[in-house]
Amino acid sequence: MNDASTKTSALLATTLTAFLFPFLGSSVTIALPSIAGTFKMDAVQLSWVIISFGLTGTIFLVPFGKAADICGRKKIFQYGTVLFALSTFLVPFSMSGSMLIALRFLHGLGASMTYSTGFAILTSAFPARERGKVLGINIAATYSGLSTGPFLGGLLTQYFGWRSIFFASLPFCLVILYLAFWKMKEEWIETKGETFDLTGSVIYSLALGSIMFGSTRLPDKTGIGLVLIGILGILLFIRCESRVENPVLELDLFRKNRLFAFSNLAALIHYSGSFAVTLLLSLYLQYIKGMTPQSAGLVLVCQPIVQTVFSPFAGWLSDRIQPRIVASTGMFLTAVGIFLLVFLNETTPLPYIITSLIVLGFGYALFSSPNVNSVMSSVDKNFLGIASAILSTMRQSGHMLNMAMVTIIFSIYIGRVQITPQYYSLFLKSAKLIFTISVVLCSAGILASLARGKR
């Protein structure tokens, strides 16, 4: 039985982590021009400052989730926090762009260890009747990090330089370390003594890494080739896992657990259809509307603020009625919010855009917390670590697929050129097509969400 101290410490540690990672990620994105100036990095090198973190932060989620079930969820969370804190401390001392990218790889590795265990720790520490509420609080922290990162990161970069972003994050790291090592008394080990599937983990990570990296090179032949190699690797992984006694990924979770399978499918579709909205609107507001980055950021912050406010409520609600009802309503509102953006043009009034962002934010809030609750409540305690990791992988893979779609459509309609006034009409045409496809995806997501069945 988990005591009150452990429950509080688990909630605080995982919630601070949920805030810090997106805060740091969105802050670094704002600081990219400053980083490029420091190390004289070109566009390709600069993109790897983001890609390096996302790549390692995704491909190792499932292996670390399985390791957490075998070795202890708190232990993997602790190791991840140490590695993340250490790399956060070292990044400001980078002497070159290559050194910075290498440390960002370590950043992503530490993040994958904590991401893969966060939901599992909360689900282990809290009883079912409180689960939706605490998961909602955790997800609200994520949206808080996303909303405050661009503003605070921009201020820090402007007045103290980009390195100050990492120094400012260190106190959070220290608090998380204290909570993880000295306040969380319980350890959660459900499959102690089980053999870790190293071969399957290597095949899985290489295959997913090939797909992710290939998606950043689409529609070039190299990108297509890497994606195809990755897909073949996934097929090989499925074949191998079917013959292993203790696989890194229990395929029966998808074959025999309808609630788990369709909840994860709904998550993949949701993020595949909605992640790029912020990017497209940021470009629209600055290029078409002529707004400054700061003014555009103030408009875009409407969505994460709504998500932050309503996510705990949505989690609380999913403890009392079927999560699929709440989550499916959220998916519907997400589709409505994006549908409103299909009609964007040069004269679209700002209140119209803000309204669509508010609807979108409310949809995100109603979907995310109940969907997480649904996934984590659908598996036996032996699989909580892997379930947490799979759900995080679905989110990251959705982001990747959505950005791949944006890259392909931009390449077809605009080409690899800077977006200047002569290309504004083509940019609008591309954006509206992306929004239309996103509405179709989210509409399909409503069906997947409803098809999951009752908890």
Disulfide bonds with the S-S distance in Angstrom:
none
